[in-house]
Amino acid sequence: MANLAFDATTLEIYACLLHGGTLVCVDSATVLEVEAVLRMFREHHISTAFMAPSLFRTYALQSPGIFAALDMLYVGGEAVYPHDLVAASECLGGRLVNAYGPTENTVASTSFLVSKEEAYANG
């Protein structure tokens, strides 16, 4: 779900294809419509997604149930609000990973598996 100019697309594209998955491309208008994204997740049986925390926050506030069908959700590229992690983890069917990495490192330097049982002071 990352913009093609964002280096995270290398993770989205190659991880999917190298593991035999099906890559589903989303246009920028659809990404902004929560119900359209939810339909797309269901229709295409999407199990893994990567999104910027700002988009993640929009979904967590408007419709946290959107995360229910995902096995893996990567969030990264900027700071994450802790209450967004809590809202999403209550609905998420799978794992939530907070990833960080400057563009110079391409995709992620560090990643952290968010636990539903932990409290977090910052993203």
C-alpha positions, 0 to 999 in steps of 0.5 A: 500500500506504499507509494511506489516512490517509497522504498518500502515498495521493494519489500512489498513487491519482492517479498510477495513475489519471492514467496509465491504470493499475489501482488495486488496494486492499489490506486491512491484514491482507493487507499483513502476510502476505508470501505473500499480497502476493506472490500479489496482485502476481502475480495483478494484475500490479502493477508499481509500489508505494509502502510505508513503510520499516518495511513495506519492511524486513519484506519485505526481511528475510522475502522480498526476492524479493517485489520482483522483479516490480516496475518501480518501488518507492517507499519513504518516510515514515521513515528507511530502513536501508541494508542493506534497500536492498541486499537489495531492490535485489539482487532488484528488477526495476526502480527503487527510489526513496527519497522523503521529505517532511513531511506539510505538503508532501504526499507528497514534497519530495525523492526519490532513485533508489537505484543498485545499484552505490552504497553508502549510509551511511544511508537 
